[in-house]
Amino acid sequence: MTDKIARWQGTIPEADLAAYRKGSFGRRIGLGDRPALLNVDTTYMFVDPAYDMCGGPMPELIAAVTRMTELFRRLGLPIYYSRRDDRSHPTYRGIWNLKLGNATEFQYVADPRADQWPEAYAPRREDRIILKNKPSAFFATPLESFLRYDGVDSLVVIGVSTSGCVRAAVTDAFSHNFRVTVVEEAVGDRSPSAHVANLFDMDMKFADVEKLETVAAELEARFGRRAAAE
């Protein structure tokens, strides 16, 4: 616990760290026996600067997402993708109509490319795709049911944005009693300050925020031999 909090020294104010330490937050959860990769919303809409919803270029994130995807495929572990559902009707968009100034524009409601993934990590036939209309991939979707059927007990989460749909999915996964690991280099946000604040808070409360190399090494050590044998 202490080491996890100490990791954030110099990034998070000491008074904040003391408050989390006082509450005994920050223990490590770890991976379970069958992890799945949950890729949150890394479609062109959110990773290509040509779209207004993308804050800027994300080459490091795309490289990290690609690497995690390749690793899970090689290890034979399940991969889930979430993306927006149909936004062509005002009712489907719901309260987004009031919150977003571009909720009726072509990019947001009708661009056929917006909800596709870059080829480097795009879903394959064996992957699972969850369509959603709200931030969490769990809200009003069959995601939990699918995960239970697949025997999944933990999620490795990647995607965008850290403070929005990633955090919403992580919070709901925790609420459904899944172990959650967030890969630090493989999540991103249009706001660097929101990104850091939410990584820290998730690390303290709902998930393990780990470096990509740490997650990859553990997955290789625990599941690489099994994958090779199969």
C-alpha atoms as one frame of an Amber mdcrd trajectory, in Angstrom:
protein
   0.000   0.000   0.000   2.675   2.476   1.003   4.716   1.842  -2.155   1.696
   2.467  -4.373   1.062   5.826  -2.769   4.750   6.697  -2.781   4.818   6.206
  -6.547   2.685   9.330  -6.917   4.903  11.586  -4.809   5.960  14.613  -6.796
   2.870  14.341  -8.996   0.038  14.520  -6.460   0.147  17.061  -3.577   1.413
  15.616  -0.310  -1.772  16.641   1.500  -3.816  14.573  -0.935  -1.509  11.587
  -0.547  -1.827  11.847   3.220  -5.619  11.740   2.972  -5.543   8.568   0.859
  -2.940   7.029   3.159  -5.133   7.812   6.172  -8.026   5.970   4.525  -5.813
   2.923   3.764  -6.431   3.177   0.022  -4.119   1.879  -2.660  -3.648  -1.841
  -2.047  -2.806  -3.913  -5.106  -5.598  -6.120  -6.482  -3.647  -8.124  -9.059
  -4.764 -10.198 -12.018  -7.039 -13.200 -11.660  -6.961 -16.566 -13.394  -8.548
 -15.430 -16.663  -8.009 -11.826 -17.714  -9.586 -10.206 -20.744  -8.496  -7.068
 -22.567 -11.091  -4.286 -22.679 -10.332  -1.724 -25.370 -12.435   1.369 -24.668
 -13.423   3.571 -27.623 -10.153   3.734 -29.561 -11.990   4.424 -32.824 -11.012
   7.136 -35.280 -13.480   9.503 -33.610 -11.238   9.629 -30.535  -7.701   8.891
 -31.790  -7.583  10.757 -35.111  -7.070  14.542 -34.780  -9.203  15.002 -37.923
 -12.150  14.536 -35.553 -13.133  17.245 -33.094 -13.527  14.719 -30.266  -9.805
  13.878 -30.431  -7.636  16.310 -28.506  -4.501  15.742 -30.585  -2.107  13.149
 -32.040  -1.640  10.008 -29.914   1.171   7.954 -31.472   2.421   6.601 -28.127
  -1.059   5.498 -27.083  -1.711   3.825 -30.439   1.607   1.976 -30.167   0.776
   0.811 -26.628  -2.753  -0.264 -27.588  -1.351  -2.193 -30.542   1.232  -3.943
 -28.387  -1.313  -5.003 -25.758  -3.662  -6.262 -28.459  -0.931  -8.343 -30.079
   0.046  -9.786 -26.698  -3.484 -10.889 -25.800  -3.898 -12.445 -29.244  -0.669
 -14.369 -28.939  -1.613 -15.611 -25.462  -5.065 -16.676 -26.632  -6.843 -14.468
 -24.079 -10.208 -12.824 -24.853 -10.405  -9.304 -26.251 -13.381  -6.989 -25.946
 -13.883  -3.674 -27.724 -16.372  -0.965 -26.851 -17.562   1.751 -29.222 -20.480
   4.104 -29.680 -23.773   2.684 -30.865 -25.958   4.351 -33.508 -26.205   8.108
 -32.837 -28.393   8.990 -35.832 -31.599   9.590 -33.841 -31.942  12.200 -31.065
 -33.370   9.609 -28.686 -30.337   7.367 -29.192 -28.076  10.275 -28.288 -30.189
  11.116 -25.264 -28.843  13.689 -22.859 -25.717  14.101 -25.010 -27.972  16.403
 -27.070 -27.867  18.867 -24.200 -24.241  18.415 -23.139 -22.431  18.417 -26.495
 -22.485  21.340 -28.893 -21.707  19.067 -31.871 -24.312  16.375 -31.151 -26.118
  16.976 -34.456 -23.102  17.397 -36.722 -22.097  14.915 -39.441 -18.899  13.844
 -37.664 -20.815  12.872 -34.556 -23.966  11.304 -36.001 -23.275   9.977 -39.491
 -19.601   9.689 -40.470 -19.141   5.974 -41.323 -15.404   6.100 -40.543 -15.772
   7.638 -37.088 -16.640   4.384 -35.334 -14.063   2.201 -37.069 -10.680   1.242
 -35.602  -7.197   1.773 -37.048  -6.031  -1.369 -38.800  -3.096  -1.852 -36.401
  -5.399  -3.092 -33.628  -8.834  -3.424 -35.249 -11.097  -6.250 -34.016 -10.879
  -9.670 -35.617 -13.728 -12.110 -36.098 -13.063 -13.856 -32.787 -13.129 -10.629
 -30.768 -16.207  -9.247 -29.016 -17.652  -5.784 -29.734 -19.856  -3.944 -27.247
 -22.041  -1.105 -28.544 -22.915   1.597 -26.049 -24.576   5.000 -25.885 -23.297
   6.147 -22.510 -19.773   6.372 -21.030 -19.581   2.952 -19.381 -19.255  -0.164
 -21.520 -21.334  -1.898 -18.845 -24.328   0.473 -18.819 -27.351  -1.096 -20.579
 -25.105  -3.551 -22.484 -24.561  -7.334 -22.217 -20.877  -6.928 -21.327 -21.069
  -8.413 -17.835 -23.048 -11.408 -19.085 -20.536 -12.055 -21.859 -17.596 -11.798
 -19.458 -19.194 -14.250 -17.028 -19.868 -16.685 -19.866 -16.230 -16.449 -20.953
 -15.083 -17.173 -17.398 -13.346 -13.814 -17.138 -12.456 -12.667 -13.627 -10.256
  -9.660 -14.388  -9.962  -6.907 -16.980  -6.923  -5.199 -18.422  -8.262  -1.840
 -19.573  -6.869   0.320 -22.372  -8.385   3.176 -24.362  -9.802   6.676 -24.119
 -10.611   8.845 -22.405  -9.063   8.282 -19.000 -11.390  10.684 -17.210 -14.518
   9.644 -19.120 -15.307   6.290 -20.687 -12.226   4.521 -19.299 -12.992   5.579
 -15.765 -16.696   4.754 -16.175 -15.850   1.225 -17.343 -13.294   0.736 -14.580
 -15.731   1.881 -11.895 -18.482  -0.414 -13.155 -16.102  -3.357 -13.543 -15.017
  -2.865  -9.935 -18.674  -2.622  -8.906 -19.284  -5.996 -10.594 -16.359  -7.483
  -8.630 -13.923  -7.852 -11.509 -10.236  -7.281 -10.804  -9.120  -4.327 -12.911
  -5.710  -3.291 -14.220  -5.278  -0.056 -16.190  -2.256   0.067 -18.496  -0.826
   3.546 -17.956   0.696   4.094 -21.407  -2.344   2.625 -23.188  -4.935   5.090
 -21.886  -5.201   8.732 -22.851  -7.219  11.898 -22.453  -7.667  15.236 -24.204
  -6.717  16.836 -20.869  -3.313  15.893 -19.402  -4.317  17.128 -15.946  -7.558
  15.122 -15.962  -5.579  12.104 -17.189  -3.157  12.182 -14.264  -5.789  12.951
 -11.630  -7.996  10.081 -12.736  -5.144   7.600 -13.050  -4.151   8.385  -9.489
  -7.666   8.144  -8.108  -8.395   4.867  -9.915  -5.102   3.465  -8.651  -6.131
   4.303  -5.113  -9.762   3.126  -5.247 -10.848   0.854  -8.074  -7.916  -0.609
 -10.018  -4.202  -1.207 -10.336  -2.599   1.380 -12.607   0.505  -0.349 -13.934
   3.204   0.292 -16.508   2.875  -1.599 -19.779   6.116  -3.514 -19.212   4.915
  -4.677 -15.800   1.583  -5.910 -17.139   3.167  -7.575 -20.172   5.745  -9.375
 -18.052   3.128 -10.759 -15.682   0.897 -11.920 -18.533   3.843 -13.606 -20.250
   4.963 -15.315 -17.042   1.519 -16.587 -16.121  -0.079 -17.368 -19.487   2.730
 -17.640 -22.033   3.590 -21.255 -21.282  -0.063 -22.275 -21.371  -0.537 -20.563
 -24.732   2.536 -22.290 -26.163   1.291 -25.684 -24.990  -2.143 -25.153 -26.497
